[in-house]
Amino acid sequence: MDIGKKLKELRLQNDLTLGDLASRSELTKGFLSQVERNLTTPSIATLEDILEALGSSLSEFFREEEERQVVFSTADFFVDEQEDYQIEWVIPNAQKNQMEPIVLTLHPHRRSQELQAFQGEEFGYVMKGAVTIVKGSKKYKVRTGETFYMDGRTSHYLYNHGSSDAKVLWITTPPMF
């Protein structure tokens, strides 16, 4: 761990100058500068004083944040094959996130599951084919390369009126699938 770099980042997050931190921690500006540049290492007691002045603690400072996966491949996808459609969950365990993306493949003349009304929003991008959004008594046709964006206040589903599979990237927030 680069202690100096992490201390500097914490100082900057708190919008403090070296002078401000020196006053708060009762240490010299020169010493703190050397610590941040890793030219000297503070004792545990001194590090505790610095961290206290930064509103942190030793346990928080040394806690390693679990690195979250950023890139996902097809090996990470979970596929659910139904008679009328196939859902690919392209982000594992997305239900714990703020939004949930899926790739929906709708077979010809079939419909998706119906999403019941909810407090949230949806975005879709038709990657292949065309679908009709059936939302109450209203219908909206969306073709390849087109997108849709709507709130979830009305129950709705997608219908593939074509003779070949339609493929849609569909994202909800909060997760609904």
Secondary structure, DSSP 4 states (H G I P E B T S, - for coil): --HHHHHHHHHHHTT--HHHHHHHHT--HHHHHHHHTTSS---HHHHHHHHHHTT--HHHHHPPPPPPP----GGG-EEEE-SSEEEEE-STTGGGSS-EEEEEEEPTT-B-PPBPP-SSEEEEEEEESEEEEEETTEEEEEETT-EEEEESSS-EEEE--SSS-EEEEEEEES---
